[in-house]
Amino acid sequence: MDTFDRWLASPWWRSLAAVLAGALPVLAFPAPSLWWFAFVALVPWILLARTAPTGRRAAYDGWCGGFGFLLAVHHWLLPSLHVFIFLLAALLGALWAPWGWLTRRLLGDRPGSGVTGRGRGAAALLVLPSAWLAVELVRSWQGLGGPWGMLGATQWQVAPALRLASVGGVWLLSFLVVAVNVAIALLVSVRGFRLPAVATLVTVAAATSAAWVWSPRPHVDGRVRVAVVQPGVIEGPDARFDREEALTRRLAGHHVDLVVWGESSVGYDLDDRPDLARRLAALSRSTGADVLVNVDARRADRPGIYKSSILIGPGGPTGERYDKMRLVPFGEYIPARSLLGWATSVGKAAGEDRRRGTRQVVMNVGHGLRVGPLVCFETAFPDMSRHLAEDGADVLLGQSSTSSFQGSWAPAQHASLGALRAAETGRPMVHATLTGVSAVYGPAGQRVGPWLGTDASTTRVYDVPLAHGTTPYVRYGDWPVHGALLILATLGVGEGLRALRLRRTAAPGPQAPPARTPRETPARPAR
């Protein structure tokens, strides 16, 4: 046994190796954005779980790797959640324990997987990506933090990958990225599995080429001019409103169709502050466009604090309003507050729960333009943007504020999600923030104009291309997830039938009567 093997024989050192291996994919996300690294980043983690001495140890390797992955992807939450981020990563990291167990089951050198040789390799190339998608599906529930850090999101700037996203969403990208990692792990570690590994790499390349050639391309049939107002880091709602107002006045004469402010751009309910509503209406008249603001305040007409996208026209609020539906756990509400309310004492958790909206809204902003607003991390949910496209939105609008995470990777990660939502739906996406990064993407996910970085306090007008076709993803929904669940169900049924056959084979048959000796009779056994 060499030094490395002895090192991995220690449970503690092996767990540390799993944590580090699980953290590697973070380099493929912004800000490093090493998109190509995503296709090999899981290989060390796969090889580690594959060589685990037992199935239980492989499950621990999956758990520890999941802990490392979540901690790395969400490391920028540490100043806000403090020690609580470690607890959350440990709890959610357990979702990867079955994935680690399956890795050893299908790729390990030991028998007992139910299939052998190349069959095991071929099964792994379908099952392991499917199991990864099942993990992403579970943790994408908003109560568990939402779908931030989905592996497919690393491909936000790769044109062929964006074309694939229009076919199967970010789910398809995650599946293919994991499949390539499994194939490479097979190539470097298991000689007998190399044929299915090469076949998988060829299949991924062929699928990408087919999507590039045959998937529908968004047909640009118009343009609108959208202005993004980004005030920068300004303390206090009054000073921030003044800065946003001054920036918006500069847009007079620029012939814009819509002005968009970021999340929490207005800190007062407009029914309580009619003076602010009048100032906003004046801005609409001077720019010749409606102004979409975001109010983060206690409402006058009902109890509780809401985050609401409100459309302002020349005469004041138009009545078009969207109340944020999916809230950030701990940032905007505390799940099971009676149990976890102590989080407010160790971090910047919400002191009072925000209230949720009940439905998505498509707004008519004039000029024949219909927009679908999303607030903050709602842009991470592919189903929300898909439903807005189905409901007739011409443009997707994300209003965000990452002011608490300046100087971290969070603003760039958030801005990159707009490319995926645009490509999935075939609709342009405008991501407007208070403090950066603000970004605009065309209907194919391509970047439109420059990003507004976290050091900018400015406004910018974007010529946004419009398209109105229906992408396969909008038409067919989350079909890669359904396929992955079917694969896992098939595996489960197959394993169950195999266990039943083994049990029947091992069951003892009918016992023969005891042999008799010459001195025995049924009535008088020998003494």
Secondary structure per residue as TSV (DSSP state, phi and psi in degrees):
chain	resnum	aa	ss	phi	psi
A	1	M	-	360.0	124.2
A	2	D	-	-81.0	177.9
A	3	T	H	-61.1	-41.1
A	4	F	H	-64.2	-42.7
A	5	D	H	-64.0	-40.1
A	6	R	H	-64.0	-37.2
A	7	W	H	-63.4	-44.4
A	8	L	H	-73.3	-16.7
A	9	A	H	-69.7	-20.7
A	10	S	S	-78.7	124.7
A	11	P	H	-57.5	-37.2
A	12	W	H	-70.6	-45.2
A	13	W	H	-67.4	-34.9
A	14	R	H	-66.5	-40.3
A	15	S	H	-63.0	-41.3
A	16	L	H	-62.7	-41.2
A	17	A	H	-61.8	-39.0
A	18	A	H	-65.8	-40.7
A	19	V	H	-60.4	-46.1
A	20	L	H	-66.5	-40.2
A	21	A	H	-64.5	-40.0
A	22	G	H	-66.7	-27.2
A	23	A	H	-79.2	-16.0
A	24	L	G	-57.6	-39.7
A	25	P	G	-60.4	-16.2
A	26	V	G	-59.8	-25.0
A	27	L	G	-70.2	-16.3
A	28	A	G	-84.6	-15.6
A	29	F	S	-86.6	162.2
A	30	P	T	-62.5	147.6
A	31	A	T	-87.0	-24.3
A	32	P	T	-58.1	-41.6
A	33	S	-	55.5	40.7
A	34	L	-	-84.1	74.2
A	35	W	G	-56.1	-36.7
A	36	W	G	-65.5	-27.8
A	37	F	G	-66.8	-23.8
A	38	A	G	-59.0	-28.2
A	39	F	G	-79.3	-7.5
A	40	V	T	-128.7	-5.9
A	41	A	T	-65.6	-27.3
A	42	L	T	-86.5	-8.9
A	43	V	H	-59.7	-48.0
A	44	P	H	-59.1	-39.4
A	45	W	H	-64.4	-43.0
A	46	I	H	-63.5	-45.2
A	47	L	H	-64.5	-35.9
A	48	L	H	-65.9	-48.6
A	49	A	H	-65.0	-35.0
A	50	R	H	-61.9	-35.5
A	51	T	T	-95.0	10.2
A	52	A	-	-61.0	140.7
A	53	P	S	-68.1	-25.7
A	54	T	S	-139.5	163.9
A	55	G	H	-62.9	-36.7
A	56	R	H	-63.9	-41.8
A	57	R	H	-64.8	-36.7
A	58	A	H	-64.2	-38.2
A	59	A	H	-63.9	-39.9
A	60	Y	H	-63.2	-39.2
A	61	D	H	-61.7	-39.8
A	62	G	H	-64.4	-43.1
A	63	W	H	-62.2	-50.3
A	64	C	H	-63.8	-38.8
A	65	G	H	-64.4	-40.1
A	66	G	H	-62.7	-39.1
A	67	F	H	-59.3	-46.9
A	68	G	H	-64.6	-39.8
A	69	F	H	-62.0	-50.8
A	70	L	H	-66.0	-40.0
A	71	L	H	-64.3	-39.8
A	72	A	H	-70.0	-45.1
A	73	V	H	-67.4	-31.7
A	74	H	T	-109.2	23.5
A	75	H	G	-60.5	-26.2
A	76	W	G	-70.8	-8.9
A	77	L	G	-82.1	-9.2
A	78	L	H	-56.3	-44.3
A	79	P	H	-63.4	-24.7
A	80	S	H	-89.7	-42.2
A	81	L	H	-101.3	-13.2
A	82	H	T	53.8	-131.7
A	83	V	T	-65.1	-20.6
A	84	F	H	-63.7	-27.8
A	85	I	H	-65.1	-31.4
A	86	F	H	-69.7	-39.3
A	87	L	H	-64.4	-44.3
A	88	L	H	-62.9	-43.2
A	89	A	H	-64.2	-37.3
A	90	A	H	-67.8	-40.9
A	91	L	H	-67.5	-48.7
A	92	L	H	-75.1	-26.0
A	93	G	H	-61.5	-23.7
A	94	A	G	-63.3	-18.8
A	95	L	G	-61.4	-25.5
A	96	W	G	-87.8	-2.7
A	97	A	H	-60.5	-46.8
A	98	P	H	-61.7	-33.3
A	99	W	H	-63.3	-42.8
A	100	G	H	-63.9	-41.3
A	101	W	H	-63.0	-42.7
A	102	L	H	-64.9	-34.1
A	103	T	H	-60.4	-47.5
A	104	R	H	-68.4	-38.3
A	105	R	H	-58.7	-40.0
A	106	L	H	-96.8	-27.4
A	107	L	H	-112.7	-9.9
A	108	G	S	-68.2	161.4
A	109	D	S	-77.2	-13.9
A	110	R	S	-86.5	148.1
A	111	P	S	-73.7	170.0
A	112	G	-	113.8	13.3
A	113	S	S	-88.5	-13.4
A	114	G	S	96.8	-22.5
A	115	V	S	-133.8	157.7
A	116	T	-	-129.2	164.6
A	117	G	H	56.3	-134.2
A	118	R	H	-64.1	-27.8
A	119	G	H	-61.3	-39.2
A	120	R	H	-64.8	-41.6
A	121	G	H	-62.6	-44.4
A	122	A	H	-63.3	-40.5
A	123	A	H	-63.5	-41.8
A	124	A	H	-62.0	-35.8
A	125	L	H	-68.9	-17.0
A	126	L	H	-102.5	-41.3
A	127	V	H	-73.5	-44.6
A	128	L	H	-66.2	-43.4
A	129	P	H	-62.0	-35.9
A	130	S	H	-66.1	-41.8
A	131	A	H	-64.9	-36.2
A	132	W	H	-64.3	-42.4
A	133	L	H	-63.3	-36.0
A	134	A	H	-62.9	-38.4
A	135	V	H	-63.8	-46.0
A	136	E	H	-63.9	-34.3
A	137	L	H	-64.7	-45.1
A	138	V	H	-65.7	-48.2
A	139	R	H	-76.9	-9.5
A	140	S	T	-77.6	-8.4
A	141	W	S	-60.7	133.4
A	142	Q	G	-60.5	-29.7
A	143	G	G	-67.8	-17.1
A	144	L	G	-104.9	12.6
A	145	G	T	111.1	-10.8
A	146	G	-	81.2	174.3
A	147	P	S	-84.4	38.0
A	148	W	T	-74.0	133.2
A	149	G	T	83.4	27.3
A	150	M	-	-67.9	137.5
A	151	L	G	-60.5	-34.7
A	152	G	G	-64.1	-20.9
A	153	A	G	-68.3	-12.9
A	154	T	G	-67.3	-15.9
A	155	Q	G	-97.8	23.8
A	156	W	T	-64.0	-20.3
A	157	Q	T	-111.6	11.9
A	158	V	-	-104.2	114.0
A	159	A	H	-58.5	-46.2
A	160	P	H	-62.1	-36.2
A	161	A	H	-67.2	-37.7
A	162	L	H	-64.7	-33.9
A	163	R	H	-65.5	-39.9
A	164	L	H	-63.8	-35.4
A	165	A	H	-62.2	-32.7
A	166	S	H	-68.1	-17.8
A	167	V	H	-92.1	-46.0
A	168	G	H	-133.4	13.3
A	169	G	H	70.7	-174.6
A	170	V	H	-63.3	-23.5
A	171	W	H	-61.0	-43.7
A	172	L	H	-63.6	-39.2
A	173	L	H	-63.5	-44.1
A	174	S	H	-60.1	-44.6
A	175	F	H	-58.9	-47.5
A	176	L	H	-69.8	-37.2
A	177	V	H	-63.4	-43.6
A	178	V	H	-66.4	-39.5
A	179	A	H	-60.5	-41.0
A	180	V	H	-65.3	-40.9
A	181	N	H	-60.7	-43.9
A	182	V	H	-63.3	-42.3
A	183	A	H	-61.7	-43.1
A	184	I	H	-67.0	-38.8
A	185	A	H	-61.3	-38.8
A	186	L	H	-66.1	-41.2
A	187	L	H	-61.3	-38.8
A	188	V	H	-90.0	-9.3
A	189	S	H	-126.4	-28.9
A	190	V	-	-128.2	108.1
A	191	R	G	-61.8	-41.4
A	192	G	G	-70.2	-14.0
A	193	F	G	-100.1	8.6
A	194	R	H	-70.7	-31.7
A	195	L	H	-63.3	-51.1
A	196	P	H	-64.4	-29.2
A	197	A	H	-65.5	-46.7
A	198	V	H	-63.9	-39.8
A	199	A	H	-61.0	-37.4
A	200	T	H	-66.1	-44.0
A	201	L	H	-61.8	-40.3
A	202	V	H	-66.0	-39.1
A	203	T	H	-65.5	-42.0
A	204	V	H	-62.9	-44.1
A	205	A	H	-62.8	-39.8
A	206	A	H	-68.1	-40.5
A	207	A	H	-63.7	-41.0
A	208	T	H	-64.3	-43.1
A	209	S	H	-64.5	-40.9
A	210	A	H	-64.1	-42.0
A	211	A	H	-64.0	-38.5
A	212	W	H	-65.6	-37.5
A	213	V	H	-83.6	-43.6
A	214	W	H	-107.9	-20.1
A	215	S	S	-68.3	145.1
A	216	P	-	-61.1	132.8
A	217	R	-	-91.1	139.2
A	218	P	-	-60.3	129.2
A	219	H	-	-96.5	111.5
A	220	V	E	-70.2	121.2
A	221	D	E	-124.3	17.7
A	222	G	E	170.5	174.1
A	223	R	E	-143.2	148.8
A	224	V	E	-132.1	155.0
A	225	R	E	-105.9	115.0
A	226	V	E	-115.8	130.5
A	227	A	E	-103.2	130.6
A	228	V	E	-104.9	128.2
A	229	V	E	-108.7	116.4
A	230	Q	E	-121.8	102.9
A	231	P	-	-76.3	-22.6
A	232	G	-	90.3	-174.7
A	233	V	S	-77.5	109.2
A	234	I	-	-135.6	126.6
A	235	E	S	-80.6	134.2
A	236	G	S	93.1	135.8
A	237	P	H	-66.6	-31.9
A	238	D	H	-70.7	-46.0
A	239	A	H	-64.5	-37.8
A	240	R	H	-65.1	-43.3
A	241	F	H	-62.2	-40.9
A	242	D	H	-60.8	-42.1
A	243	R	H	-67.2	-42.5
A	244	E	H	-63.2	-38.6
A	245	E	H	-64.4	-44.0
A	246	A	H	-64.3	-40.7
A	247	L	H	-65.9	-38.5
A	248	T	H	-68.2	-34.6
A	249	R	H	-58.5	-29.2
A	250	R	T	-65.3	-16.5
A	251	L	T	-82.8	-6.4
A	252	A	T	-58.8	131.3
A	253	G	T	86.2	-0.1
A	254	H	S	-92.6	-0.8
A	255	H	-	56.8	50.8
A	256	V	-	-87.6	155.4
A	257	D	S	-97.0	-21.9
A	258	L	E	-160.5	141.7
A	259	V	E	-114.5	130.5
A	260	V	E	-121.0	125.3
A	261	W	E	-99.8	162.8
A	262	G	-	-82.4	-176.8
A	263	E	T	-65.3	141.0
A	264	S	T	57.8	30.0
A	265	S	-	-71.4	-21.5
A	266	V	B	-122.4	124.1
A	267	G	-	-95.9	10.2
A	268	Y	S	-135.4	147.2
A	269	D	-	-67.5	131.6
A	270	L	T	-70.1	-21.0
A	271	D	T	-70.4	-31.2
A	272	D	T	-81.9	-23.4
A	273	R	-	-124.8	72.1
A	274	P	H	-61.0	-22.3
A	275	D	H	-64.2	-37.6
A	276	L	H	-68.8	-38.3
A	277	A	H	-61.8	-38.6
A	278	R	H	-67.9	-39.9
A	279	R	H	-64.5	-38.2
A	280	L	H	-67.7	-40.4
A	281	A	H	-61.7	-37.8
A	282	A	H	-63.8	-38.1
A	283	L	H	-64.8	-39.8
A	284	S	H	-61.6	-41.3
A	285	R	H	-67.8	-39.8
A	286	S	H	-72.1	-32.1
A	287	T	H	-90.2	-16.2
A	288	G	T	73.4	22.1
A	289	A	S	-144.6	154.0
A	290	D	E	-68.2	153.8
A	291	V	E	-118.4	123.2
A	292	L	E	-98.2	112.2
A	293	V	E	-109.0	173.5
A	294	N	E	-131.4	119.7
A	295	V	E	-100.3	126.2
A	296	D	E	-117.9	90.5
A	297	A	E	-162.4	165.9
A	298	R	E	-72.6	127.1
A	299	R	-	-77.1	146.8
A	300	A	S	-81.9	-25.4
A	301	D	S	-95.2	-4.2
A	302	R	S	-160.9	158.8
A	303	P	S	-72.7	152.5
A	304	G	S	100.2	164.8
A	305	I	E	-97.6	132.3
A	306	Y	E	-124.0	152.5
A	307	K	E	-107.2	115.2
A	308	S	E	-130.4	131.2
A	309	S	E	-84.1	122.9
A	310	I	E	-127.0	131.4
A	311	L	E	-94.2	129.3
A	312	I	E	-113.4	126.4
A	313	G	E	-108.5	-173.1
A	314	P	T	-60.5	-25.5
A	315	G	T	-98.7	7.7
A	316	G	E	111.5	-162.6
A	317	P	E	-56.1	132.2
A	318	T	E	-84.1	-10.3
A	319	G	E	97.2	-12.2
A	320	E	E	-77.7	121.1
A	321	R	E	-147.9	138.4
A	322	Y	E	-127.8	123.3
A	323	D	E	-95.6	128.8
A	324	K	-	-54.7	131.9
A	325	M	-	-97.1	-40.3
A	326	R	S	-109.0	110.9
A	327	L	-	-93.7	153.5
A	328	V	-	-77.9	119.7
A	329	P	B	-58.5	133.6
A	330	F	T	73.8	-33.4
A	331	G	T	-78.0	-37.3
A	332	E	T	-121.9	-13.5
A	333	Y	B	-161.2	160.2
A	334	I	-	-111.6	116.7
A	335	P	T	-61.2	136.5
A	336	A	T	48.6	59.5
A	337	R	H	-55.4	-35.5
A	338	S	H	-62.5	-26.6
A	339	L	H	-97.1	-38.0
A	340	L	H	-111.1	12.9
A	341	G	G	-60.9	-19.5
A	342	W	G	-63.4	-14.0
A	343	A	G	-61.1	-25.7
A	344	T	G	-66.9	-20.7
A	345	S	G	-87.4	-13.0
A	346	V	T	-117.0	-0.5
A	347	G	S	-160.1	-165.6
A	348	K	-	-99.0	45.8
A	349	A	-	-73.7	160.0
A	350	A	-	-63.1	127.0
A	351	G	S	-74.1	-26.1
A	352	E	S	-140.6	136.7
A	353	D	-	-70.0	132.3
A	354	R	-	-70.7	159.7
A	355	R	-	-96.0	151.7
A	356	R	-	-97.2	147.6
A	357	G	-	-77.5	171.6
A	358	T	-	-115.2	-14.0
A	359	R	S	-156.1	154.7
A	360	Q	-	-80.6	155.8
A	361	V	-	-133.9	136.2
A	362	V	-	-108.1	122.6
A	363	M	E	-100.0	141.8
A	364	N	E	-96.6	112.4
A	365	V	-	-103.2	14.5
A	366	G	S	88.2	172.1
A	367	H	T	60.1	18.6
A	368	G	T	72.8	14.2
A	369	L	-	-98.9	130.1
A	370	R	E	-118.7	129.0
A	371	V	E	-122.9	149.5
A	372	G	E	-116.2	107.0
A	373	P	E	-81.2	144.9
A	374	L	E	-131.9	148.0
A	375	V	E	-119.5	126.1
A	376	C	G	57.3	-127.3
A	377	F	G	-77.4	5.8
A	378	E	G	-62.0	-22.4
A	379	T	G	-69.5	-10.8
A	380	A	G	-82.3	-12.1
A	381	F	-	-96.0	108.6
A	382	P	H	-64.7	-26.7
A	383	D	H	-69.2	-30.8
A	384	M	H	-69.8	-45.0
A	385	S	H	-68.3	-34.0
A	386	R	H	-63.3	-42.1
A	387	H	H	-66.8	-35.7
A	388	L	H	-64.8	-40.1
A	389	A	H	-63.9	-40.9
A	390	E	H	-62.5	-32.8
A	391	D	T	-83.7	1.5
A	392	G	T	102.5	14.4
A	393	A	-	-67.8	134.5
A	394	D	S	-85.3	-33.3
A	395	V	E	-135.5	136.7
A	396	L	E	-92.9	134.7
A	397	L	E	-123.1	123.1
A	398	G	E	-109.5	121.1
A	399	Q	E	-105.2	123.5
A	400	S	E	-140.9	162.3
A	401	S	-	-147.1	115.4
A	402	T	-	-114.4	34.8
A	403	S	G	-63.0	-25.2
A	404	S	G	-73.6	-11.4
A	405	F	G	-123.8	28.8
A	406	Q	T	-59.4	141.3
A	407	G	T	84.2	-1.0
A	408	S	S	-107.5	-175.5
A	409	W	S	-83.4	-7.6
A	410	A	H	-60.5	-48.1
A	411	P	H	-58.6	-41.7
A	412	A	H	-68.9	-39.3
A	413	Q	H	-61.4	-42.6
A	414	H	H	-65.3	-43.9
A	415	A	H	-63.8	-33.3
A	416	S	H	-67.5	-24.1
A	417	L	H	-64.0	-27.2
A	418	G	H	-60.8	-33.4
A	419	A	H	-63.4	-40.5
A	420	L	H	-68.8	-43.5
A	421	R	H	-64.3	-35.9
A	422	A	H	-67.0	-47.4
A	423	A	H	-64.6	-39.7
A	424	E	H	-62.3	-38.4
A	425	T	H	-100.8	-15.1
A	426	G	T	70.6	23.0
A	427	R	S	-120.5	142.7
A	428	P	-	-66.1	154.2
A	429	M	E	-128.5	126.7
A	430	V	E	-109.9	120.6
A	431	H	E	-110.9	101.8
A	432	A	E	-107.1	128.9
A	433	T	E	-126.1	165.2
A	434	L	S	-75.1	-41.2
A	435	T	S	-127.8	13.3
A	436	G	S	88.0	154.5
A	437	V	-	-91.2	128.1
A	438	S	B	-97.1	144.9
A	439	A	E	-154.6	156.6
A	440	V	E	-132.6	138.7
A	441	Y	E	-129.3	145.5
A	442	G	-	-79.9	177.2
A	443	P	T	-66.4	-12.6
A	444	A	T	-98.9	5.1
A	445	G	S	89.0	1.4
A	446	Q	-	-75.7	148.0
A	447	R	B	-71.1	137.2
A	448	V	-	-114.6	112.0
A	449	G	S	71.7	179.4
A	450	P	-	-82.9	155.6
A	451	W	-	-69.9	151.3
A	452	L	B	-100.5	111.0
A	453	G	-	-74.4	178.2
A	454	T	T	-72.7	-8.5
A	455	D	T	-100.0	6.7
A	456	A	-	-98.6	138.2
A	457	S	-	-127.8	94.0
A	458	T	E	-162.1	-178.4
A	459	T	E	-131.7	152.7
A	460	R	E	-146.7	141.4
A	461	V	E	-101.0	129.6
A	462	Y	E	-114.4	134.6
A	463	D	E	-86.6	104.2
A	464	V	E	-98.0	121.1
A	465	P	E	-74.6	143.1
A	466	L	E	-109.9	148.1
A	467	A	E	-146.8	151.3
A	468	H	-	-132.8	18.3
A	469	G	-	-76.2	176.3
A	470	T	-	-113.9	118.6
A	471	T	-	-76.1	157.0
A	472	P	H	-56.8	-34.4
A	473	Y	H	-66.3	-42.5
A	474	V	H	-64.0	-38.3
A	475	R	H	-72.3	-43.0
A	476	Y	H	-107.7	-9.6
A	477	G	-	74.7	-148.3
A	478	D	S	-85.6	52.4
A	479	W	H	-63.3	-31.5
A	480	P	H	-62.1	-33.9
A	481	V	H	-67.1	-44.0
A	482	H	H	-62.2	-40.8
A	483	G	H	-63.7	-40.9
A	484	A	H	-63.5	-42.9
A	485	L	H	-64.8	-35.7
A	486	L	H	-64.5	-41.9
A	487	I	H	-61.0	-44.7
A	488	L	H	-66.7	-37.7
A	489	A	H	-65.0	-40.5
A	490	T	H	-62.3	-42.3
A	491	L	H	-60.6	-45.0
A	492	G	H	-62.2	-43.1
A	493	V	H	-63.9	-43.8
A	494	G	H	-61.3	-43.0
A	495	E	H	-66.6	-36.7
A	496	G	H	-65.0	-43.3
A	497	L	H	-64.5	-39.7
A	498	R	H	-63.4	-43.6
A	499	A	H	-62.9	-36.8
A	500	L	H	-65.8	-42.0
A	501	R	H	-62.7	-42.9
A	502	L	H	-63.3	-38.6
A	503	R	H	-65.0	-40.7
A	504	R	H	-66.9	-38.6
A	505	T	H	-65.2	-37.7
A	506	A	H	-83.1	-11.0
A	507	A	S	-66.7	136.0
A	508	P	-	-68.6	141.5
A	509	G	-	-79.6	-178.4
A	510	P	-	-62.9	133.9
A	511	Q	-	-77.8	138.2
A	512	A	-	-74.7	149.9
A	513	P	-	-63.9	151.9
A	514	P	-	-62.2	141.9
A	515	A	-	-67.7	146.8
A	516	R	-	-104.1	149.3
A	517	T	-	-101.7	166.3
A	518	P	T	-58.0	-24.3
A	519	R	T	-93.7	-0.5
A	520	E	-	-102.1	146.1
A	521	T	-	-134.3	159.0
A	522	P	S	-57.5	-30.6
A	523	A	S	-86.4	-27.9
A	524	R	S	-138.2	89.4
A	525	P	-	-64.7	157.6
A	526	A	-	-65.9	148.4
A	527	R	-	-101.8	360.0
